[in-house]
């Protein structure tokens, strides 16, 4: 299936669009040459795509330059609003161009080559903004290979292991991730309380509004649960990443718009499975779906192994790279009942979470 790119390596066959690259969605060959010329003059890298492969590629590009065709494709994908989007054309903009710009959220509409200098200034400003923002935090999405595998527990372990993190509940049927981390009594916003009117979120403001357990900010569902809206979810993930913290999403085993948003936004999608035959069969199905949304996927294998399956054998059956194998965590059920998950770094959960976090902090490559 798919694989996680090792450190200092990139997947073959596709160019990489990341926060250091500029994304171009241009159908007109002559206009594409204009954009290439301006980017070369500005000294910035540009990646041409027919449409972004994921929300992450869209949100993490330094800037996006598109024509009316590219704008319409992005609108069809319901991509979130973002800054530094420029609509370009070779003729004076008409009503259809202005309408496309409004729908995609473009801040400028420029005519090339007449306004080459203005496009160059936009690209230069994007580079300055990126330098001011600094490094982005990594994003992980954790999903169970079968029901009861322990994805919520492992997602919480990842968040607790990171120096500072944002733990996001994407599963409306989980009962609330705040119960797992032990933050149900903490004051702060839950999903039903969060009201977004579009645009970008400030992470410091978001962090101050959320319940906090140690160094973990928690955005939990409510009881009873309700579906998570993918648009605010994308904005929250982006805010946490821009804020430089590790973002961990607990994802349901159902194909919902929110689940797909979380998986597509992640630097690493983690499938958690027990080490038995039936779980492997279920995890294989989940892994195939996850891999269509995110090429950077891997599996964590949790013991015990009643039939003697080894972690490497489970990974081979599931068809994903092995991120970590772990023994059962002693007393985890009792710990959860008595105030939330607490793990030692040398415990089975702590060791496995540490291994996955080390991979996550390498920011596995995301292809355009």
N, C-alpha and C positions, 0 to 999 in steps of 0.2 A: 504494500500500500504506500502511503506517504511516509516521509521521514523528517526528522528534526535535523536541521543543518548543524554540523559540529562547529566549534569555535573557529573563527577566521575562514569559514567556508561558506559559499553561497550555492543554492540549488542551481543546477545547470539548465540551460534552455530558455530562461527568462531573465530579463533585467530586473533589478530590484528597485522598488519605489519605497522610500522611507522618509523619515523626517528631514533628511539631508537632501532629498531630491525634489524636483519640480515635476508635477504631473500635467501632461497635455492630452486633451481629448479633442483632436482636430480631424475632421473628415476630409476637408478640402486640401488637396496636395500642395497647392500654391500657398495657402495660408499656413500649412505646416512648415514650409520652407521659411516663411516670414518669422514664425515663432522660433525656429531653430537658429536663425540669424541673430535675433535679439538675445536669445539665451547665450549664444556663443560670445556675443559682445559683452554681455553682463558677467560672463565667466561662471555661469551656474549650470549644473547638470539637469537634463530634462529627460523624462521617460514618457514615450508615446504609448497610449493604450486606447483600445476602442471603448472600454468602460472600466472603472475600478473593479478589481477582483473581490474587494471586501471593503467594509466601512473603515477598517483600520488603514488601508492604503489611502483612502480618501481623506481621512482626518489627519493623518500624520505627514502628508506631503507639505513641503514648505509653502507652496502656492499651487493653485490649479488654474491653468489656462485652457479655455474650451471655446468651441464655436457653437452655433445654435443646435447642430446635430448632437454634439457631446452633451450640451446642457439638457436636451430633452431626454437623453438616455439616463442621465443622473437623476432627473426628476422621476422617471419611471421606476428607478431603483429605490426611491424614497430615502435618499441619502441625507444625513443630518446637515443642517446649516453650519457653515464654517467660515472663518475669515480668509482673506487673500484669495478670492475667486474672481477671475477676470474673464469676461466674454469678449472675444475678438471676432472681427470680420474684415473683409476687403472692401466693402461698400459702406456708405453711411448707414447707420442702424435704422431699421424700420420698426414698425409697431411689433412685428413678430419677434424681433431681436430683444426689444425692451421687455416683452412679456416673458420670454425665455429667461432673461436675466433676473427678473423678479422671482420667477418660480424656482430657480436653482439657488438663489441667494447671492448672485454676483454683486460685488461692490462697485465694479467699474465695467464700462462698455467702451471698447477702443477700436479704432479703425486702423488697420495696418496696410501699408508701411507709414502712413501719415503720422501715426502716434507711436512710432517705435520708441521714442525717448520716454514717453509716459509708461509704456510697458516695462522698459528697462528700470525705471525708477521704482515701479511696483515690486519687481523681482529683487532689487537691492534692499528695499525696505523689509521684504519677507526674510531675507538673510539676517538682517539686523535683529528682527523680532526673535528669530530662533536662537540667536546668541544670547539674548537677554533672558529667554525662557529657560535655558540650560537643558540638562538631560531629562528625559522622560522616564517615568517609572514603568516597570514591566507589568504586563497584564496576563493573568492565568485564568482559564476557565476549567472548572473541575466538574466532571459528569460521571455518573455511575454506569458501569457496564450492565448491571442488573439492579433491580430494586433491592434496597437494603445492603448494598455493597459498602456504604460508609462514605459517600462522596461529601456530604455536609461536614462530617468529622474531619476528613482530609483537607477540605478547603479551609476549615477553621485552623487546622494545624499549620498549613502554609502561611496563613495570615499571622498567626502567633509567632512563627519562626522568623518572619521578615522584620527588619529593624523598625519600620513603620508601614502600616498597610491600611487599605480600604477593603472591607469584606462586604460583598454585595449579594443579597439574597435574590436570585432570579426564579426560584422555584416556589410558586404559590401554594403547593401542596406539602411543603416540608414542615409546616408548623412554626416556622420562624427561625432563622439562623441565630437570632439573639439568644435563644434558649441554649444553643450549642456552645456559644462563646461565653455564656453567663452574663449577658447584658440586658436581660428582660426587664430588670428593675431600673435601668438607667434611663434618664430623661433624654428626649431628643426625637427627631423626626423618624417616622417609618414611611414606607412607600406611599400609603394613602395620604400622608400629610404633605408630600412633596408636590409642589405646583411649579411647573416650568412654563415660561411664556416664549420659548425659543432663545436662540443665541447661546453663548458660552457661559458655563458656570465657573465661578471663582472657587478653587479648591479650598483656600483658607475659610471662606464663608460656609462652604458645604461641611467641612470638617467641624466647625464650631457648632453647626446645627444638629449633628448626628450624635447618637450615643457612642460612648468611647469606653473600651475595656483595655486598660494598659495603653499600648501603642497601636491598638486596632480601632479604627473608626468603623461603625457597623451601620449599614443600610439594610434593614430587615423588612420582611413582609409582616402582615398583621394576622391576627386570628379572629375570624376566619380569613383565609387567604383570598386574594384576588389577583387576576392576571397583571403582570408587569408590562407597562407600555414601553415598546422598544425605543421610542424617540428619547424620552427622558433617561432611559437606561444608557443609551449611547452617549448622552451628554455627561452623565455621572462618571462613566468609565473614562471618558476623555479628560474630564476635570482631574480625576485622581492621577492619571498618567502624567498630565502636564504638571501636576503638583509634585511630581518626583517620588511618589510613594508606590509601593507594590499593590496592585489591584487584583483581588481574587474574587471570582464569580462562582457561586454555587448554582449549577445549571440543571434544570429538570431533564428527565429522560423522555421528553416529548417534544416534537417539532413545533415550537411556538415561535412567533416573531421575536420575542425577547430572547429565547434560547439561541436562536440563530444569530442575533445581534451580538450576544456575549461571546459565542464561539468564534464568529468572524472577526471580532475585535481583539482577540487574544494573541499575544506573542506565542503562547503555548497552550494547547488544549490537552487536558489530562483526563484519560479514561481510567477509572479505578475499577478493578475486578477482583473478586476472590479467586482462589486457585483451585477451582473444581470444574468438571467438564461442562455442566449446565451453564455455569456463569460464563465460561469461555465462549460458549455458543451465543449467548445473549450479547456479550461484549463485542463479539465479531460484528454483529449487526449494527450496534451502536457506533463502533469504530468506522464502519463504512460510511455512515451518515456524517459523522463528525469530520472525516477526511474530505468530504465534498465541500465543507465550509471553511476548513482551515488545514493547509498542508503541513503545518507544524504541530503534529499530534503525537502523543506517546502514551504508554500504559504504565500504571503502577499496579503491582500485583500484591494482594494481601493474603497472608496465610490465615488459617492452616490449609494444608494441601492433603485432603483425605485420601486421594488416590496417588499421592507422590509426585504430582506435577511440579516441575521446577519453574521458576519465574521466567527463564529464557524460553521454555517450552510454551508457556502461556502466551508470551509476547508473540511467538511465532504463529500460534493458532489465531490470535486476535489480529495479527497483521500490522502491528505497530511497534516502533522501537521501544525497548524497555527503559523506562526512566528510573525505576526503583522497585525493589522487592522488599517486603517487610513481614516480620512475624506478627502474630496478633498482639494488640496492645493490651496488657493485663489491666483489668479493672476499669476499662473505659466506660462501660455502662453505668457503673456506680459513680464514677467521677462526673458524668454528665448529669446524673440525678442530684448531685450535691454541689451545684453551683457552677457548672460549665467546665469545658475542657481545659485541662492544664497538663502540659507535657514537658518532660525533661529532654534536653537535646540529645541524650544518649539512649532515650527510649526508642522502641521500634518506630513509633509515629514521628518522633523528633528526627531520627536519622533519615527516614524516607523523605520527610518534608524538606530537610536540609539538602538532600541530593537534588530534588526537583527544583528547589529555589536556586541552587547553584547553576542549573541549566537555564532556568528562567532569566536569571540576571545577565546571561550572555545575549539576551534578546535574539532568539532564533530568527533567521531571515524571513521576511515576508515578501512574497513575489507579487508583482503587479498583475 
